[in-house]
Amino acid sequence: MAILDKLLGRNTMSDTPTKVIVDCSTGEQTVVPLSAEEIAQMEAAAASAAEAQAKADAEAAAVAAAKQSAQDKLKALGLSDTEIAALTGI
């Protein structure tokens, strides 16, 4: 939860996420709490990012499992590790 809190801009003083508004002409910085809509958008974005990462991790695991399965099948056919590497480039 600490990572989500950090992503949402929550500080240790309160649970309300904040944003920093910078006036580029003066350099003045103002910290303001996020609106309910901004908080909902950030939480939705964080959930979407976590879902996308989980999907990418699952796809990478499936590819790795398929590669290992292919290598095991080649090995079962009697190919050496060197021959398998020559065929697969691994």
N, C-alpha and C positions, 0 to 999 in steps of 0.2 A: 504494500500500500504506500510505502514511502516514495517509491518511484512515481506512482500516479500522482501523489501529492506534489512532488517536485515538478512533474510535467504540467500540472494544473496551476502552478504558481502559488501553491499554498505555503505559507510560512509557519514557523513554529509558534508564532504569537496568536494566530487565529486559524480557523478552518476555512475562511473565505479566500478563494483565489483572487489574485490581484493582477493588474497589468500596469505597465509603466508607460506613461505618455511623455514624450520628449518634444519640447519646443526647440526645433533645430536652430532657430534664429537667436535664441537666448541661451540654449543649453539647459534650461530649466526642466527638471524631471518631476513628474507628479505620479504618485502611486494611487490608483483607484481600484476599488473592488469591482470584480466582473459582475455583469448582470446575470440574471437567471438564464437568459437565452444563451449568453456566451459560455456559461458553465455547462449547459446542456450540450452545446456544440463541441466543447472540448472533451467532455466525457464520451460523446458519440464518436469523435475522432479517435480517442484513445482505444475505445472498444473495437473500432474498425481496424485500427493498426494492429491490435493484438490478434484479431481474427485473421488478418492477412498474414501475419508472421506465423501463426499456427498452421495455416494452409501451406505456406512456403516450406516450413519445416517438414510437414507430412509428405509433400511432393518430393523433397530432397531425400527423405528416408526411403520412399518408394523407389526412387531411381537407384539409390545405393543398394537396396535389396535386390532389385532386378539385375544390376551388374554382378553382384555376388552370385546370384543364382545362375546367371549365364556362365560365369567362370567355373562354378562347381560342375555344371553340365559338361563343359568342355573337358574338365579334368576327368570326369567319369568316362568320357569317350577315349581317354588315354593320352591326351595332349599334356605335354610338360608345361611347367610354369613359363618357361622361355617362349614356347610356341604360343601359349595363350597371350602373353604380353605382346608378341609380334602381331597377333591377330587383332587384339583389342586396343593396342597402343597404351596400355596401362602398365 
